[in-house]
Amino acid sequence: MKKLKQFIIKNKQVKGFTLVEMVIVIAIIAMLILLIVPGLSKQKDRATSKTDEALRTTIETQRQLAEDNGDGTSLEELVKKEYISQKQKERYEKLQQK
């Protein structure tokens, strides 16, 4: 019985977080998330835009190179002569449909 009383007294001395402290921490985390998430989605849009622009430039450059070498400049011919990959061709066609 004496050991049980000592255990109870010892556990009462252990400090923890109060409910108010936990609510404040959760509120701060929620505010940080609200600030960060919109910035991440804008960053993704900018990265996609830059990637699309780079692909367009690549296709046009490869078309010019093919023309200079006397090869055809259609997308199929560029893929056939390995100026661009099939994946680049497909991505470029999707961009043209937008």
Backbone atoms as SQL, in Angstrom:
CREATE TABLE atoms (id INTEGER PRIMARY KEY, chain TEXT, resi INTEGER, resn TEXT, atom TEXT, x REAL, y REAL, z REAL);
INSERT INTO atoms VALUES
  (1, 'A', 1, 'MET', 'N', 0.828, -1.190, 0.000),
  (2, 'A', 1, 'MET', 'CA', 0.000, 0.000, 0.000),
  (3, 'A', 1, 'MET', 'C', 0.871, 1.252, 0.000),
  (4, 'A', 2, 'LYS', 'N', 1.984, 1.171, 0.713),
  (5, 'A', 2, 'LYS', 'CA', 2.889, 2.305, 0.792),
  (6, 'A', 2, 'LYS', 'C', 3.484, 2.605, -0.587),
  (7, 'A', 3, 'LYS', 'N', 3.798, 1.548, -1.323),
  (8, 'A', 3, 'LYS', 'CA', 4.364, 1.723, -2.659),
  (9, 'A', 3, 'LYS', 'C', 3.343, 2.348, -3.603),
  (10, 'A', 4, 'LEU', 'N', 2.070, 1.989, -3.457),
  (11, 'A', 4, 'LEU', 'CA', 1.023, 2.552, -4.300),
  (12, 'A', 4, 'LEU', 'C', 0.881, 4.042, -4.047),
  (13, 'A', 5, 'LYS', 'N', 0.928, 4.464, -2.787),
  (14, 'A', 5, 'LYS', 'CA', 0.841, 5.889, -2.464),
  (15, 'A', 5, 'LYS', 'C', 2.030, 6.645, -3.050),
  (16, 'A', 6, 'GLN', 'N', 3.214, 6.059, -2.951),
  (17, 'A', 6, 'GLN', 'CA', 4.407, 6.702, -3.516),
  (18, 'A', 6, 'GLN', 'C', 4.286, 6.820, -5.039),
  (19, 'A', 7, 'PHE', 'N', 3.738, 5.804, -5.668),
  (20, 'A', 7, 'PHE', 'CA', 3.566, 5.822, -7.121),
  (21, 'A', 7, 'PHE', 'C', 2.581, 6.913, -7.527),
  (22, 'A', 8, 'ILE', 'N', 1.479, 7.034, -6.791),
  (23, 'A', 8, 'ILE', 'CA', 0.470, 8.058, -7.097),
  (24, 'A', 8, 'ILE', 'C', 1.055, 9.447, -6.899),
  (25, 'A', 9, 'ILE', 'N', 1.786, 9.654, -5.840),
  (26, 'A', 9, 'ILE', 'CA', 2.410, 10.957, -5.577),
  (27, 'A', 9, 'ILE', 'C', 3.426, 11.280, -6.670),
  (28, 'A', 10, 'LYS', 'N', 4.202, 10.301, -7.068),
  (29, 'A', 10, 'LYS', 'CA', 5.209, 10.510, -8.109),
  (30, 'A', 10, 'LYS', 'C', 4.542, 10.888, -9.435),
  (31, 'A', 11, 'ASN', 'N', 3.440, 10.222, -9.774),
  (32, 'A', 11, 'ASN', 'CA', 2.740, 10.513, -11.028),
  (33, 'A', 11, 'ASN', 'C', 2.071, 11.878, -11.014),
  (34, 'A', 12, 'LYS', 'N', 1.674, 12.368, -9.874),
  (35, 'A', 12, 'LYS', 'CA', 1.079, 13.698, -9.794),
  (36, 'A', 12, 'LYS', 'C', 2.121, 14.773, -10.062),
  (37, 'A', 13, 'GLN', 'N', 3.367, 14.472, -9.821),
  (38, 'A', 13, 'GLN', 'CA', 4.428, 15.444, -10.035),
  (39, 'A', 13, 'GLN', 'C', 4.830, 15.537, -11.509),
  (40, 'A', 14, 'VAL', 'N', 4.466, 14.536, -12.291),
  (41, 'A', 14, 'VAL', 'CA', 4.782, 14.558, -13.722),
  (42, 'A', 14, 'VAL', 'C', 3.904, 15.610, -14.379),
  (43, 'A', 15, 'LYS', 'N', 4.577, 16.513, -15.100),
  (44, 'A', 15, 'LYS', 'CA', 3.821, 17.592, -15.727),
  (45, 'A', 15, 'LYS', 'C', 3.533, 17.241, -17.174),
  (46, 'A', 16, 'GLY', 'N', 2.442, 17.754, -17.681),
  (47, 'A', 16, 'GLY', 'CA', 2.052, 17.521, -19.069),
  (48, 'A', 16, 'GLY', 'C', 1.497, 18.800, -19.665),
  (49, 'A', 17, 'PHE', 'N', 1.025, 18.687, -20.884),
  (50, 'A', 17, 'PHE', 'CA', 0.445, 19.842, -21.552),
  (51, 'A', 17, 'PHE', 'C', -1.022, 19.965, -21.174),
  (52, 'A', 18, 'THR', 'N', -1.469, 21.189, -21.037),
  (53, 'A', 18, 'THR', 'CA', -2.886, 21.410, -20.761),
  (54, 'A', 18, 'THR', 'C', -3.641, 21.433, -22.088),
  (55, 'A', 19, 'LEU', 'N', -4.937, 21.337, -22.002),
  (56, 'A', 19, 'LEU', 'CA', -5.775, 21.363, -23.197),
  (57, 'A', 19, 'LEU', 'C', -5.626, 22.695, -23.934),
  (58, 'A', 20, 'VAL', 'N', -5.529, 23.777, -23.198),
  (59, 'A', 20, 'VAL', 'CA', -5.372, 25.102, -23.806),
  (60, 'A', 20, 'VAL', 'C', -4.066, 25.171, -24.600),
  (61, 'A', 21, 'GLU', 'N', -2.996, 24.643, -24.048),
  (62, 'A', 21, 'GLU', 'CA', -1.711, 24.652, -24.754),
  (63, 'A', 21, 'GLU', 'C', -1.787, 23.832, -26.036),
  (64, 'A', 22, 'MET', 'N', -2.448, 22.701, -25.969),
  (65, 'A', 22, 'MET', 'CA', -2.587, 21.859, -27.157),
  (66, 'A', 22, 'MET', 'C', -3.412, 22.556, -28.240),
  (67, 'A', 23, 'VAL', 'N', -4.484, 23.229, -27.841),
  (68, 'A', 23, 'VAL', 'CA', -5.327, 23.946, -28.806),
  (69, 'A', 23, 'VAL', 'C', -4.536, 25.072, -29.466),
  (70, 'A', 24, 'ILE', 'N', -3.725, 25.780, -28.702),
  (71, 'A', 24, 'ILE', 'CA', -2.911, 26.865, -29.255),
  (72, 'A', 24, 'ILE', 'C', -1.913, 26.316, -30.273),
  (73, 'A', 25, 'VAL', 'N', -1.258, 25.223, -29.946),
  (74, 'A', 25, 'VAL', 'CA', -0.289, 24.622, -30.871),
  (75, 'A', 25, 'VAL', 'C', -0.982, 24.175, -32.158),
  (76, 'A', 26, 'ILE', 'N', -2.134, 23.553, -32.038),
  (77, 'A', 26, 'ILE', 'CA', -2.872, 23.106, -33.228),
  (78, 'A', 26, 'ILE', 'C', -3.302, 24.301, -34.073),
  (79, 'A', 27, 'ALA', 'N', -3.720, 25.386, -33.433),
  (80, 'A', 27, 'ALA', 'CA', -4.117, 26.589, -34.174),
  (81, 'A', 27, 'ALA', 'C', -2.927, 27.182, -34.928),
  (82, 'A', 28, 'ILE', 'N', -1.766, 27.213, -34.311),
  (83, 'A', 28, 'ILE', 'CA', -0.564, 27.737, -34.974),
  (84, 'A', 28, 'ILE', 'C', -0.198, 26.868, -36.170),
  (85, 'A', 29, 'ILE', 'N', -0.246, 25.564, -36.001),
  (86, 'A', 29, 'ILE', 'CA', 0.061, 24.649, -37.109),
  (87, 'A', 29, 'ILE', 'C', -0.934, 24.843, -38.254),
  (88, 'A', 30, 'ALA', 'N', -2.206, 25.003, -37.925),
  (89, 'A', 30, 'ALA', 'CA', -3.226, 25.216, -38.962),
  (90, 'A', 30, 'ALA', 'C', -2.962, 26.506, -39.734),
  (91, 'A', 31, 'MET', 'N', -2.572, 27.569, -39.032),
  (92, 'A', 31, 'MET', 'CA', -2.267, 28.839, -39.711),
  (93, 'A', 31, 'MET', 'C', -1.062, 28.695, -40.632),
  (94, 'A', 32, 'LEU', 'N', -0.049, 27.983, -40.184),
  (95, 'A', 32, 'LEU', 'CA', 1.130, 27.767, -41.029),
  (96, 'A', 32, 'LEU', 'C', 0.768, 26.978, -42.287),
  (97, 'A', 33, 'ILE', 'N', -0.064, 25.985, -42.139),
  (98, 'A', 33, 'ILE', 'CA', -0.498, 25.199, -43.298),
  (99, 'A', 33, 'ILE', 'C', -1.269, 26.080, -44.278),
  (100, 'A', 34, 'LEU', 'N', -2.130, 26.941, -43.758),
  (101, 'A', 34, 'LEU', 'CA', -2.893, 27.839, -44.627),
  (102, 'A', 34, 'LEU', 'C', -1.985, 28.798, -45.388),
  (103, 'A', 35, 'LEU', 'N', -0.861, 29.149, -44.823),
  (104, 'A', 35, 'LEU', 'CA', 0.080, 30.041, -45.504),
  (105, 'A', 35, 'LEU', 'C', 0.940, 29.304, -46.521),
  (106, 'A', 36, 'ILE', 'N', 1.298, 28.071, -46.245),
  (107, 'A', 36, 'ILE', 'CA', 2.248, 27.334, -47.083),
  (108, 'A', 36, 'ILE', 'C', 1.586, 26.682, -48.296),
  (109, 'A', 37, 'VAL', 'N', 0.428, 26.082, -48.141),
  (110, 'A', 37, 'VAL', 'CA', -0.194, 25.300, -49.216),
  (111, 'A', 37, 'VAL', 'C', -0.465, 26.122, -50.478),
  (112, 'A', 38, 'PRO', 'N', -1.036, 27.320, -50.402),
  (113, 'A', 38, 'PRO', 'CA', -1.246, 28.086, -51.645),
  (114, 'A', 38, 'PRO', 'C', 0.061, 28.401, -52.377),
  (115, 'A', 39, 'GLY', 'N', 1.110, 28.664, -51.651),
  (116, 'A', 39, 'GLY', 'CA', 2.408, 28.928, -52.272),
  (117, 'A', 39, 'GLY', 'C', 2.939, 27.719, -53.012),
  (118, 'A', 40, 'LEU', 'N', 2.706, 26.539, -52.472),
  (119, 'A', 40, 'LEU', 'CA', 3.166, 25.316, -53.131),
  (120, 'A', 40, 'LEU', 'C', 2.422, 25.072, -54.439),
  (121, 'A', 41, 'SER', 'N', 1.117, 25.344, -54.452),
  (122, 'A', 41, 'SER', 'CA', 0.360, 25.108, -55.685),
  (123, 'A', 41, 'SER', 'C', 0.755, 26.115, -56.759),
  (124, 'A', 42, 'LYS', 'N', 1.048, 27.348, -56.378),
  (125, 'A', 42, 'LYS', 'CA', 1.518, 28.340, -57.351),
  (126, 'A', 42, 'LYS', 'C', 2.876, 27.929, -57.903),
  (127, 'A', 43, 'GLN', 'N', 3.724, 27.403, -57.052),
  (128, 'A', 43, 'GLN', 'CA', 5.051, 26.958, -57.481),
  (129, 'A', 43, 'GLN', 'C', 4.930, 25.815, -58.489),
  (130, 'A', 44, 'LYS', 'N', 3.997, 24.912, -58.263),
  (131, 'A', 44, 'LYS', 'CA', 3.784, 23.797, -59.195),
  (132, 'A', 44, 'LYS', 'C', 3.318, 24.318, -60.547),
  (133, 'A', 45, 'ASP', 'N', 2.413, 25.291, -60.539),
  (134, 'A', 45, 'ASP', 'CA', 1.934, 25.870, -61.796),
  (135, 'A', 45, 'ASP', 'C', 3.069, 26.546, -62.563),
  (136, 'A', 46, 'ARG', 'N', 3.925, 27.268, -61.836),
  (137, 'A', 46, 'ARG', 'CA', 5.065, 27.929, -62.486),
  (138, 'A', 46, 'ARG', 'C', 6.034, 26.909, -63.076),
  (139, 'A', 47, 'ALA', 'N', 6.266, 25.836, -62.365),
  (140, 'A', 47, 'ALA', 'CA', 7.178, 24.795, -62.858),
  (141, 'A', 47, 'ALA', 'C', 6.610, 24.129, -64.109),
  (142, 'A', 48, 'THR', 'N', 5.317, 23.857, -64.117),
  (143, 'A', 48, 'THR', 'CA', 4.677, 23.261, -65.293),
  (144, 'A', 48, 'THR', 'C', 4.765, 24.196, -66.483),
  (145, 'A', 49, 'SER', 'N', 4.536, 25.473, -66.248),
  (146, 'A', 49, 'SER', 'CA', 4.619, 26.466, -67.321),
  (147, 'A', 49, 'SER', 'C', 6.022, 26.528, -67.915),
  (148, 'A', 50, 'LYS', 'N', 7.027, 26.529, -67.055),
  (149, 'A', 50, 'LYS', 'CA', 8.421, 26.565, -67.526),
  (150, 'A', 50, 'LYS', 'C', 8.763, 25.299, -68.314),
  (151, 'A', 51, 'THR', 'N', 8.266, 24.155, -67.856),
  (152, 'A', 51, 'THR', 'CA', 8.511, 22.891, -68.552),
  (153, 'A', 51, 'THR', 'C', 7.885, 22.908, -69.944),
  (154, 'A', 52, 'ASP', 'N', 6.655, 23.411, -70.027),
  (155, 'A', 52, 'ASP', 'CA', 5.979, 23.501, -71.321),
  (156, 'A', 52, 'ASP', 'C', 6.730, 24.427, -72.270),
  (157, 'A', 53, 'GLU', 'N', 7.180, 25.548, -71.749),
  (158, 'A', 53, 'GLU', 'CA', 7.941, 26.502, -72.560),
  (159, 'A', 53, 'GLU', 'C', 9.247, 25.875, -73.062),
  (160, 'A', 54, 'ALA', 'N', 9.917, 25.142, -72.206),
  (161, 'A', 54, 'ALA', 'CA', 11.170, 24.483, -72.593),
  (162, 'A', 54, 'ALA', 'C', 10.920, 23.424, -73.670),
  (163, 'A', 55, 'LEU', 'N', 9.818, 22.701, -73.567),
  (164, 'A', 55, 'LEU', 'CA', 9.491, 21.687, -74.572),
  (165, 'A', 55, 'LEU', 'C', 9.222, 22.337, -75.925),
  (166, 'A', 56, 'ARG', 'N', 8.470, 23.432, -75.920),
  (167, 'A', 56, 'ARG', 'CA', 8.205, 24.138, -77.180),
  (168, 'A', 56, 'ARG', 'C', 9.510, 24.594, -77.827),
  (169, 'A', 57, 'THR', 'N', 10.394, 25.149, -77.022),
  (170, 'A', 57, 'THR', 'CA', 11.687, 25.605, -77.533),
  (171, 'A', 57, 'THR', 'C', 12.490, 24.437, -78.096),
  (172, 'A', 58, 'THR', 'N', 12.479, 23.321, -77.399),
  (173, 'A', 58, 'THR', 'CA', 13.207, 22.132, -77.855),
  (174, 'A', 58, 'THR', 'C', 12.677, 21.644, -79.196),
  (175, 'A', 59, 'ILE', 'N', 11.360, 21.557, -79.320),
  (176, 'A', 59, 'ILE', 'CA', 10.757, 21.077, -80.570),
  (177, 'A', 59, 'ILE', 'C', 11.120, 22.019, -81.721),
  (178, 'A', 60, 'GLU', 'N', 11.004, 23.325, -81.490),
  (179, 'A', 60, 'GLU', 'CA', 11.320, 24.283, -82.551),
  (180, 'A', 60, 'GLU', 'C', 12.798, 24.220, -82.935),
  (181, 'A', 61, 'THR', 'N', 13.662, 24.069, -81.951),
  (182, 'A', 61, 'THR', 'CA', 15.100, 23.960, -82.227),
  (183, 'A', 61, 'THR', 'C', 15.402, 22.696, -83.026),
  (184, 'A', 62, 'GLN', 'N', 14.783, 21.593, -82.640),
  (185, 'A', 62, 'GLN', 'CA', 15.009, 20.335, -83.343),
  (186, 'A', 62, 'GLN', 'C', 14.431, 20.381, -84.764),
  (187, 'A', 63, 'ARG', 'N', 13.323, 21.090, -84.938),
  (188, 'A', 63, 'ARG', 'CA', 12.770, 21.264, -86.291),
  (189, 'A', 63, 'ARG', 'C', 13.751, 22.041, -87.168),
  (190, 'A', 64, 'GLN', 'N', 14.325, 23.082, -86.599),
  (191, 'A', 64, 'GLN', 'CA', 15.300, 23.880, -87.349),
  (192, 'A', 64, 'GLN', 'C', 16.528, 23.036, -87.702),
  (193, 'A', 65, 'LEU', 'N', 16.991, 22.244, -86.764),
  (194, 'A', 65, 'LEU', 'CA', 18.140, 21.372, -87.002),
  (195, 'A', 65, 'LEU', 'C', 17.834, 20.345, -88.097),
  (196, 'A', 66, 'ALA', 'N', 16.639, 19.760, -88.040),
  (197, 'A', 66, 'ALA', 'CA', 16.241, 18.783, -89.058),
  (198, 'A', 66, 'ALA', 'C', 16.163, 19.445, -90.430),
  (199, 'A', 67, 'GLU', 'N', 15.608, 20.648, -90.462),
  (200, 'A', 67, 'GLU', 'CA', 15.511, 21.379, -91.732),
  (201, 'A', 67, 'GLU', 'C', 16.904, 21.686, -92.284),
  (202, 'A', 68, 'ASP', 'N', 17.813, 22.098, -91.418),
  (203, 'A', 68, 'ASP', 'CA', 19.192, 22.387, -91.835),
  (204, 'A', 68, 'ASP', 'C', 19.889, 21.142, -92.378),
  (205, 'A', 69, 'ASN', 'N', 19.525, 19.970, -91.853),
  (206, 'A', 69, 'ASN', 'CA', 20.127, 18.710, -92.300),
  (207, 'A', 69, 'ASN', 'C', 19.392, 18.095, -93.492),
  (208, 'A', 70, 'GLY', 'N', 18.350, 18.775, -93.959),
  (209, 'A', 70, 'GLY', 'CA', 17.599, 18.273, -95.104),
  (210, 'A', 70, 'GLY', 'C', 16.585, 17.206, -94.756),
  (211, 'A', 71, 'ASP', 'N', 16.260, 17.072, -93.488),
  (212, 'A', 71, 'ASP', 'CA', 15.256, 16.095, -93.060),
  (213, 'A', 71, 'ASP', 'C', 13.899, 16.777, -92.937),
  (214, 'A', 72, 'GLY', 'N', 12.830, 15.957, -92.863),
  (215, 'A', 72, 'GLY', 'CA', 11.485, 16.491, -92.688),
  (216, 'A', 72, 'GLY', 'C', 11.303, 17.073, -91.298),
  (217, 'A', 73, 'THR', 'N', 10.318, 17.958, -91.182),
  (218, 'A', 73, 'THR', 'CA', 10.128, 18.647, -89.901),
  (219, 'A', 73, 'THR', 'C', 8.815, 18.300, -89.212),
  (220, 'A', 74, 'SER', 'N', 8.081, 17.311, -89.709),
  (221, 'A', 74, 'SER', 'CA', 6.860, 16.914, -89.005),
  (222, 'A', 74, 'SER', 'C', 7.259, 16.183, -87.722),
  (223, 'A', 75, 'LEU', 'N', 6.338, 16.121, -86.803),
  (224, 'A', 75, 'LEU', 'CA', 6.639, 15.461, -85.526),
  (225, 'A', 75, 'LEU', 'C', 7.007, 13.994, -85.729),
  (226, 'A', 76, 'GLU', 'N', 6.278, 13.328, -86.617),
  (227, 'A', 76, 'GLU', 'CA', 6.562, 11.914, -86.873),
  (228, 'A', 76, 'GLU', 'C', 7.978, 11.724, -87.422),
  (229, 'A', 77, 'GLU', 'N', 8.373, 12.617, -88.332),
  (230, 'A', 77, 'GLU', 'CA', 9.714, 12.511, -88.914),
  (231, 'A', 77, 'GLU', 'C', 10.798, 12.832, -87.882),
  (232, 'A', 78, 'LEU', 'N', 10.501, 13.780, -86.999),
  (233, 'A', 78, 'LEU', 'CA', 11.467, 14.105, -85.942),
  (234, 'A', 78, 'LEU', 'C', 11.687, 12.910, -85.018),
  (235, 'A', 79, 'VAL', 'N', 10.609, 12.198, -84.707),
  (236, 'A', 79, 'VAL', 'CA', 10.728, 11.005, -83.855),
  (237, 'A', 79, 'VAL', 'C', 11.469, 9.906, -84.604),
  (238, 'A', 80, 'LYS', 'N', 11.096, 9.714, -85.878),
  (239, 'A', 80, 'LYS', 'CA', 11.713, 8.652, -86.678),
  (240, 'A', 80, 'LYS', 'C', 13.225, 8.859, -86.801),
  (241, 'A', 81, 'LYS', 'N', 13.653, 10.098, -86.986),
  (242, 'A', 81, 'LYS', 'CA', 15.082, 10.406, -87.136),
  (243, 'A', 81, 'LYS', 'C', 15.762, 10.646, -85.781),
  (244, 'A', 82, 'GLU', 'N', 15.000, 10.463, -84.701),
  (245, 'A', 82, 'GLU', 'CA', 15.492, 10.576, -83.315),
  (246, 'A', 82, 'GLU', 'C', 15.959, 11.984, -82.939),
  (247, 'A', 83, 'TYR', 'N', 15.303, 12.987, -83.511),
  (248, 'A', 83, 'TYR', 'CA', 15.550, 14.355, -83.060),
  (249, 'A', 83, 'TYR', 'C', 14.841, 14.595, -81.729),
  (250, 'A', 84, 'ILE', 'N', 13.672, 13.974, -81.580),
  (251, 'A', 84, 'ILE', 'CA', 12.915, 14.049, -80.326),
  (252, 'A', 84, 'ILE', 'C', 12.442, 12.637, -79.977),
  (253, 'A', 85, 'SER', 'N', 12.040, 12.464, -78.716),
  (254, 'A', 85, 'SER', 'CA', 11.534, 11.155, -78.286),
  (255, 'A', 85, 'SER', 'C', 10.021, 11.081, -78.510),
  (256, 'A', 86, 'GLN', 'N', 9.505, 9.878, -78.453),
  (257, 'A', 86, 'GLN', 'CA', 8.060, 9.681, -78.587),
  (258, 'A', 86, 'GLN', 'C', 7.329, 10.392, -77.452),
  (259, 'A', 87, 'LYS', 'N', 7.903, 10.356, -76.280),
  (260, 'A', 87, 'LYS', 'CA', 7.297, 11.006, -75.114),
  (261, 'A', 87, 'LYS', 'C', 7.212, 12.522, -75.320),
  (262, 'A', 88, 'GLN', 'N', 8.263, 13.114, -75.875),
  (263, 'A', 88, 'GLN', 'CA', 8.244, 14.551, -76.160),
  (264, 'A', 88, 'GLN', 'C', 7.171, 14.875, -77.194),
  (265, 'A', 89, 'LYS', 'N', 7.054, 14.028, -78.199),
  (266, 'A', 89, 'LYS', 'CA', 6.042, 14.238, -79.241),
  (267, 'A', 89, 'LYS', 'C', 4.644, 14.228, -78.631),
  (268, 'A', 90, 'GLU', 'N', 4.364, 13.233, -77.790),
  (269, 'A', 90, 'GLU', 'CA', 3.045, 13.114, -77.170),
  (270, 'A', 90, 'GLU', 'C', 2.746, 14.313, -76.278),
  (271, 'A', 91, 'ARG', 'N', 3.727, 14.727, -75.508),
  (272, 'A', 91, 'ARG', 'CA', 3.547, 15.887, -74.622),
  (273, 'A', 91, 'ARG', 'C', 3.300, 17.155, -75.445),
  (274, 'A', 92, 'TYR', 'N', 4.030, 17.311, -76.530),
  (275, 'A', 92, 'TYR', 'CA', 3.878, 18.487, -77.390),
  (276, 'A', 92, 'TYR', 'C', 2.490, 18.505, -78.034),
  (277, 'A', 93, 'GLU', 'N', 2.004, 17.350, -78.457),
  (278, 'A', 93, 'GLU', 'CA', 0.662, 17.275, -79.043),
  (279, 'A', 93, 'GLU', 'C', -0.405, 17.663, -78.026),
  (280, 'A', 94, 'LYS', 'N', -0.234, 17.255, -76.779),
  (281, 'A', 94, 'LYS', 'CA', -1.180, 17.644, -75.725),
  (282, 'A', 94, 'LYS', 'C', -1.159, 19.153, -75.510),
  (283, 'A', 95, 'LEU', 'N', 0.031, 19.746, -75.567),
  (284, 'A', 95, 'LEU', 'CA', 0.143, 21.197, -75.399),
  (285, 'A', 95, 'LEU', 'C', -0.552, 21.938, -76.539),
  (286, 'A', 96, 'GLN', 'N', -0.474, 21.400, -77.745),
  (287, 'A', 96, 'GLN', 'CA', -1.087, 22.043, -78.903),
  (288, 'A', 96, 'GLN', 'C', -2.612, 22.015, -78.809),
  (289, 'A', 97, 'GLN', 'N', -3.157, 21.021, -78.109),
  (290, 'A', 97, 'GLN', 'CA', -4.609, 20.903, -77.973),
  (291, 'A', 97, 'GLN', 'C', -5.173, 21.889, -76.959),
  (292, 'A', 98, 'LYS', 'N', -4.340, 22.385, -76.066),
  (293, 'A', 98, 'LYS', 'CA', -4.815, 23.313, -75.022),
  (294, 'A', 98, 'LYS', 'C', -5.192, 24.644, -75.596);
